[in-house]
Amino acid sequence: MDSLTQIVLGAAVGEAILGKKVGNKAILYGAIAGTLPDLDVLASYFTDTVTALSIHRGFTHSILFSVLFAPIFGWIVSRYEKYKNFKNWSWLFFGAFITHPILDAHTTWGTQLFWPFDIRLAFKTIFVVDPLYTLPFLVFLILAFKQKRNTNKRSIYNKTGLIISTTYLALTFLLKAIAYKQFKTDLESKNITYLQIDTRPAPLSTILWSANVETKDAYLLGNYSFFDSQPITFINYPKNHDLLGKLKTNPKVKQMIAISEGWYTISQKNGNLYFNDLRFGLLNFNPDATNFVFQYKIEVDITGKVNFIEVPKNKKDGKKMLSELWTRIKGN
């Protein structure tokens, strides 16, 4: 999830664990702990794109990280804070650390909660930025922050925020199931033979859902809103995996395919090959769109080394997508 959401979650967890003992400092340290796992993004400054992607939401988002580092941070804080209980500080950091990847596991990218085992949990029930999850949570956290340490109102406000956010997160599984059934029914009504379906929420919403449908030689991409009155329109994108040729056996290419979970197409433009990660869809809702959210130019240097260069996103496309998103949410 986005940084603000993780700060709010970490702060609320910190308050729940240690708020009555240290007051607003529990919120402060919880907020800090809630953001620490995302420091793995710094890997992009020291390594290549593929390696950085494989590291992201890896070790720092694991149970092992939480177990190992919570006592370390708990010990450090207990050394200089007036409240010296090492055990309770450790529980605060553990709570904030572990809830971070658990929340991230509900997004499309997912997380390697069981690192070093190569298992990525990605329930794909919530977008990385979802105001319906974050804003009510934030409001109740602010209300709790304004109360005195030992008042019942403070605890009630914080618990209410946690209950609302958790309930909404649970509800997203039901919404995903309804959308999945709708996609499946529509495909069957069109007599489309497919291998598998992958569904995910559209940006900023759990009202609009997107689906990737794998067929033998192509992927079908479609969107469904709970306000739709017309059948779903699926757009065909040829796999073009054969364009990779011998590159398909290259370790970096194989690693990239694994990261995308096999949901990718290859396109060619001006003699260059592009790797399109389908898991995050497109930047607009046009039927002929080809500007994927994550698109990488495949470069091969004179030594045969393969590099993936992420294609920069156009800000105009982002603004246009937000405009089109609201229109599409209201139904087709």
C-alpha positions as CSV (number, residue, x, y, z in Angstrom):
1,M,0.0,0.0,0.0
2,D,1.0,3.7,-0.2
3,S,3.1,5.3,2.4
4,L,0.3,7.2,4.1
5,T,-1.8,4.1,4.6
6,Q,1.2,2.2,6.1
7,I,1.9,5.1,8.4
8,V,-1.7,5.2,9.6
9,L,-1.8,1.4,10.1
10,G,1.5,1.3,11.9
11,A,0.5,4.3,14.1
12,A,-2.9,2.6,15.0
13,V,-1.2,-0.7,15.8
14,G,1.4,1.2,18.0
15,E,-1.4,3.0,19.8
16,A,-3.3,-0.3,20.4
17,I,-0.2,-2.0,21.9
18,L,1.4,0.8,23.9
19,G,-0.8,3.9,23.8
20,K,-1.9,3.7,27.4
21,K,1.7,3.5,28.6
22,V,3.4,6.1,26.4
23,G,0.6,8.1,24.8
24,N,1.3,9.7,21.5
25,K,4.8,8.3,21.3
26,A,3.2,5.0,20.6
27,I,1.6,6.5,17.5
28,L,4.9,8.1,16.5
29,Y,7.0,5.0,16.8
30,G,4.2,2.9,15.2
31,A,4.1,5.3,12.2
32,I,7.9,5.1,11.8
33,A,7.9,1.3,12.1
34,G,5.1,1.1,9.6
35,T,7.2,2.7,6.9
36,L,10.5,0.9,7.6
37,P,9.8,-2.2,5.5
38,D,9.5,-0.1,2.4
39,L,13.1,1.0,2.6
40,D,13.8,-1.9,0.2
41,V,12.9,0.5,-2.6
42,L,16.4,1.9,-2.2
43,A,17.7,-1.2,-3.9
44,S,16.8,0.4,-7.2
45,Y,19.7,2.9,-6.8
46,F,22.3,0.2,-6.4
47,T,21.3,-2.6,-8.7
48,D,19.6,-3.4,-12.0
49,T,15.8,-3.2,-12.6
50,V,15.1,-6.9,-12.5
51,T,17.1,-7.5,-9.3
52,A,15.4,-4.5,-7.6
53,L,12.0,-5.8,-8.5
54,S,12.8,-9.2,-7.1
55,I,14.0,-7.6,-3.8
56,H,11.0,-5.3,-3.5
57,R,8.6,-6.6,-0.8
58,G,11.0,-9.5,-0.1
59,F,13.1,-9.8,3.1
60,T,11.9,-6.6,4.7
61,H,8.3,-7.7,4.2
62,S,8.7,-11.1,5.8
63,I,7.9,-12.7,9.1
64,L,11.6,-13.3,9.6
65,F,12.4,-9.6,9.3
66,S,9.7,-8.8,11.9
67,V,11.0,-11.4,14.3
68,L,14.7,-10.4,13.9
69,F,14.4,-6.7,13.9
70,A,11.5,-5.9,16.3
71,P,13.7,-6.8,19.4
72,I,16.6,-4.7,18.0
73,F,14.5,-1.6,17.5
74,G,12.7,-2.3,20.8
75,W,16.0,-2.5,22.6
76,I,17.3,0.8,21.0
77,V,14.2,2.7,21.9
78,S,14.1,1.3,25.4
79,R,17.6,2.6,26.0
80,Y,16.8,6.3,25.6
81,E,13.0,6.6,26.3
82,K,11.7,7.1,29.8
83,Y,9.6,4.1,29.5
84,K,12.2,1.3,29.7
85,N,10.1,-1.9,29.0
86,F,12.1,-3.6,26.3
87,K,9.5,-6.3,25.8
88,N,6.6,-3.9,25.2
89,W,8.6,-1.8,22.8
90,S,9.6,-4.9,20.9
91,W,5.9,-5.9,20.6
92,L,5.1,-2.5,19.2
93,F,7.7,-2.8,16.5
94,F,6.7,-6.4,15.8
95,G,3.1,-5.4,15.4
96,A,3.8,-2.5,13.1
97,F,6.3,-4.6,11.1
98,I,4.1,-7.6,10.6
99,T,0.9,-5.8,9.7
100,H,2.7,-3.9,6.9
101,P,3.3,-7.0,4.7
102,I,0.0,-8.6,5.7
103,L,-1.8,-5.5,4.3
104,D,0.5,-5.5,1.2
105,A,-0.4,-9.1,0.6
106,H,-3.9,-7.9,-0.4
107,T,-2.5,-5.8,-3.3
108,T,-1.7,-6.9,-6.9
109,W,2.1,-6.9,-6.3
110,G,1.8,-8.9,-3.1
111,T,4.6,-9.7,-0.7
112,Q,7.0,-12.5,0.2
113,L,5.7,-12.9,3.7
114,F,7.4,-16.3,4.0
115,W,10.8,-15.2,2.7
116,P,13.3,-16.9,2.0
117,F,10.8,-19.4,0.6
118,D,9.8,-18.4,-2.9
119,I,6.2,-17.8,-2.2
120,R,4.5,-14.5,-3.1
121,L,1.1,-13.8,-1.5
122,A,-1.0,-11.6,-3.7
123,F,-4.7,-11.7,-3.0
124,K,-5.3,-8.8,-5.4
125,T,-8.4,-7.5,-3.5
126,I,-7.3,-3.8,-3.0
127,F,-5.4,-1.2,-5.0
128,V,-2.2,0.2,-3.5
129,V,-4.1,3.5,-3.0
130,D,-7.7,3.2,-1.7
131,P,-9.3,6.2,-0.1
132,L,-12.2,4.1,1.3
133,Y,-9.7,2.1,3.3
134,T,-7.3,4.9,4.4
135,L,-9.5,8.0,5.0
136,P,-11.9,6.6,7.7
137,F,-8.9,5.0,9.3
138,L,-7.0,8.3,9.3
139,V,-9.9,10.3,10.8
140,F,-10.3,7.9,13.8
141,L,-6.5,7.9,14.4
142,I,-6.5,11.7,14.5
143,L,-9.5,11.7,16.9
144,A,-7.6,9.2,19.1
145,F,-4.4,11.3,18.9
146,K,-6.3,14.3,20.3
147,Q,-7.5,12.5,23.4
148,K,-5.6,12.1,26.7
149,R,-3.6,9.0,27.1
150,N,-5.8,7.2,29.7
151,T,-9.3,8.2,28.4
152,N,-11.7,5.6,27.1
153,K,-12.5,7.7,24.1
154,R,-8.9,7.4,22.8
155,S,-9.1,3.6,22.9
156,I,-12.5,3.6,21.4
157,Y,-11.6,5.8,18.5
158,N,-8.5,3.8,17.7
159,K,-10.3,0.5,17.9
160,T,-13.1,1.8,15.7
161,G,-10.6,2.8,13.0
162,L,-9.0,-0.6,13.1
163,I,-12.3,-2.4,13.0
164,I,-13.6,-0.3,10.1
165,S,-10.4,-0.8,8.0
166,T,-10.3,-4.5,8.7
167,T,-13.9,-5.0,7.9
168,Y,-13.5,-3.2,4.6
169,L,-10.5,-5.3,3.8
170,A,-12.5,-8.4,4.4
171,L,-15.3,-7.1,2.3
172,T,-12.9,-6.7,-0.7
173,F,-12.7,-10.5,-0.9
174,L,-16.5,-10.7,-1.4
175,L,-16.4,-7.9,-4.0
176,K,-13.6,-9.8,-5.9
177,A,-15.6,-13.0,-5.9
178,I,-18.6,-11.2,-7.3
179,A,-16.5,-9.6,-10.0
180,Y,-14.8,-12.9,-10.8
181,K,-18.1,-14.6,-11.3
182,Q,-19.3,-11.9,-13.6
183,F,-16.2,-12.2,-15.8
184,K,-16.5,-15.9,-15.9
185,T,-20.2,-15.8,-16.8
186,D,-19.6,-13.3,-19.6
187,L,-16.8,-15.4,-21.1
188,E,-19.0,-18.5,-21.1
189,S,-21.8,-16.5,-22.7
190,K,-19.4,-15.6,-25.5
191,N,-18.2,-19.2,-25.8
192,I,-14.6,-18.0,-25.2
193,T,-12.2,-20.8,-24.3
194,Y,-9.6,-19.7,-21.8
195,L,-6.8,-21.1,-19.7
196,Q,-7.1,-18.9,-16.6
197,I,-8.5,-15.6,-15.3
198,D,-6.7,-13.1,-13.0
199,T,-8.8,-10.3,-11.4
200,R,-7.8,-7.2,-9.6
201,P,-9.4,-3.9,-8.5
202,A,-9.0,-0.9,-10.7
203,P,-7.1,2.2,-9.3
204,L,-8.6,3.8,-6.3
205,S,-11.7,1.7,-6.2
206,T,-13.3,-1.7,-5.4
207,I,-16.3,-0.9,-7.5
208,L,-14.5,-1.3,-10.8
209,W,-12.5,-4.5,-11.5
210,S,-10.1,-5.6,-14.2
211,A,-9.4,-9.0,-15.6
212,N,-6.6,-10.7,-17.5
213,V,-7.8,-13.7,-19.4
214,E,-5.3,-16.1,-20.8
215,T,-6.0,-17.9,-24.1
216,K,-3.7,-20.0,-26.2
217,D,-2.1,-17.2,-28.2
218,A,-3.3,-14.0,-26.5
219,Y,-4.5,-12.3,-23.4
220,L,-7.9,-10.7,-23.2
221,L,-8.2,-7.6,-21.0
222,G,-11.6,-6.4,-19.7
223,N,-13.2,-4.2,-17.0
224,Y,-16.3,-4.6,-15.0
225,S,-18.1,-2.1,-12.8
226,F,-20.9,-3.0,-10.4
227,F,-22.9,-0.3,-12.2
228,D,-22.5,-1.8,-15.7
229,S,-25.6,-2.5,-17.7
230,Q,-23.9,-3.8,-20.9
231,P,-21.8,-7.0,-21.5
232,I,-18.1,-6.8,-20.8
233,T,-15.8,-5.8,-23.6
234,F,-12.6,-7.8,-23.9
235,I,-9.6,-6.4,-25.8
236,N,-7.2,-8.9,-27.4
237,Y,-3.5,-8.6,-26.9
238,P,-1.3,-11.2,-28.7
239,K,1.3,-12.8,-26.5
240,N,4.1,-12.5,-29.0
241,H,6.3,-14.5,-26.7
242,D,8.1,-15.9,-29.8
243,L,9.6,-12.4,-30.4
244,L,12.0,-13.1,-27.6
245,G,13.7,-15.8,-29.6
246,K,16.8,-17.0,-27.8
247,L,16.4,-14.4,-25.2
248,K,13.8,-16.5,-23.5
249,T,16.5,-18.7,-22.0
250,N,18.4,-15.7,-20.7
251,P,18.5,-15.7,-16.8
252,K,17.3,-12.1,-16.5
253,V,14.5,-12.7,-18.9
254,K,13.4,-15.8,-17.1
255,Q,13.6,-13.9,-13.8
256,M,11.4,-11.1,-15.3
257,I,8.9,-13.7,-16.5
258,A,8.7,-15.2,-13.0
259,I,8.2,-11.8,-11.5
260,S,5.3,-11.1,-13.8
261,E,3.9,-14.5,-12.9
262,G,3.7,-15.3,-16.6
263,W,1.3,-12.4,-17.3
264,Y,3.2,-10.6,-20.0
265,T,3.3,-9.7,-23.7
266,I,6.2,-8.8,-26.0
267,S,5.8,-5.8,-28.4
268,Q,8.1,-4.4,-31.0
269,K,8.7,-0.8,-31.9
270,N,11.4,0.8,-34.0
271,G,13.4,-2.4,-33.9
272,N,13.3,-2.6,-30.1
273,L,11.6,-5.2,-27.9
274,Y,9.3,-4.3,-25.0
275,F,8.2,-6.4,-22.1
276,N,4.7,-5.5,-20.9
277,D,3.7,-6.6,-17.4
278,L,0.0,-7.2,-17.6
279,R,-0.7,-7.5,-13.9
280,F,-1.2,-3.8,-13.5
281,G,-3.1,-3.1,-16.8
282,L,-3.0,0.0,-18.9
283,L,-2.9,3.7,-18.3
284,N,-6.2,4.4,-20.0
285,F,-9.4,2.7,-21.0
286,N,-9.2,3.1,-24.8
287,P,-9.9,-0.1,-26.7
288,D,-6.6,0.3,-28.7
289,A,-4.4,1.3,-25.8
290,T,-0.9,0.0,-25.6
291,N,0.6,2.1,-22.8
292,F,0.9,-0.4,-20.1
293,V,1.5,0.8,-16.5
294,F,4.7,-1.2,-16.4
295,Q,6.5,-1.5,-19.7
296,Y,10.2,-2.3,-20.0
297,K,12.5,-1.9,-23.0
298,I,14.8,-4.9,-23.4
299,E,18.4,-3.9,-24.2
300,V,21.2,-6.2,-25.0
301,D,24.8,-4.7,-24.9
302,I,27.7,-5.8,-26.9
303,T,28.7,-8.4,-24.3
304,G,25.3,-10.0,-24.5
305,K,24.2,-8.7,-21.1
306,V,20.4,-8.2,-21.0
307,N,19.0,-5.1,-19.2
308,F,15.4,-4.1,-18.6
309,I,14.8,-0.3,-18.8
310,E,11.4,0.9,-17.4
311,V,9.6,3.1,-19.9
312,P,8.8,6.5,-18.2
313,K,5.2,7.2,-17.6
314,N,3.6,10.2,-19.2
315,K,1.9,12.5,-16.7
316,K,-0.7,13.4,-19.2
317,D,-1.7,9.7,-19.5
318,G,-2.1,9.6,-15.7
319,K,-4.3,12.6,-15.6
320,K,-6.4,11.3,-18.5
321,M,-6.7,7.9,-16.8
322,L,-8.1,9.5,-13.6
323,S,-10.7,11.3,-15.7
324,E,-11.7,8.2,-17.6
325,L,-11.6,6.1,-14.4
326,W,-14.5,8.0,-12.8
327,T,-16.5,7.7,-16.1
328,R,-15.9,4.0,-16.3
329,I,-16.8,3.4,-12.6
330,K,-20.3,4.8,-13.3
331,G,-20.9,2.0,-15.7
332,N,-20.7,1.2,-19.4
